[in-house]
Amino acid sequence: MDLSNFSGEDAEFVLDAYHTHSALLFREQDLSHENLISFSYLFGEVDEAPENQLKKAVPGKPQIYVVSNIKGENGKPIGSLGAGEAIWHADMSDRENPPEATLLYAVELPPAGGDTWIAGMAAALEGMPDDLRKKIEGRSIKHDGTYNSGGFVRKGVEASDDPLTCPGTLHPAICAHPATGKPVLYLGRRRNAYVDGLSLEDSEALLDALWAHATQDAYCYAHRWRKGDLLMWDNRSTLHRRDEFNPAHRRMMLRTQTKGSGIPRAA
Ligand code: SIN
């Protein structure tokens, strides 16, 4: 499929595949900034980069932000996340109405490393042992607002490692997918997470068990990038993470995301 030349029939096929599989890969694309933005609109209203990331957006295109370790002439990074590992997360799930689709387009890649992993949270929930599932039914989990997935403290926030007092938002542990209504596990990120209503000790033990279950190989896809790949995923039904890569090599990705269509609801 050529995403720079997209028909109504293609749109129906792609949306159907997206809601069935939660993540899609389009290879050998050659996309202008406008192509990337207009394809992203298929999945919802395209969001602008958050205010603290706007300086890492493509100049004149606040909807496209740069994920890169490359430094500009002023010696400052032109993008976010550097070359380190990005831990498992769903994008910006600390918001009340978190974004839905993320689209990531590979412009420049290191010779090794930087693979992006996706884990399916509908399958993880389906495969969850009953005793574990019962422990989270009807419960909410706090999604941390202190750190991003690269471990950097978010702008305007005090560093904190106390799940009870750190900034964050509670979302149901099992959500109804906003488009399909299918139940999905919604974990966000492990750091500073907290299962509401439990002691910190019980919450930590339950979260460890949930994360060990949800990120098993059986639910994961590891993507080895090629230039021109566009990989996209649904943040309401998947988690993703990225492997580190050698900081001496360059990696440049362009990313868009769509706004949430509503606050996450319990299944
Ligand atoms: C991200 O976590 O949004 C970035 C993933 C990547 O750089 O592959």
Residues whose N, C-alpha, C, O or C-beta is under 5 A from the ligand:
A	BS01	SIN	V67 A86 G114 T116 R242
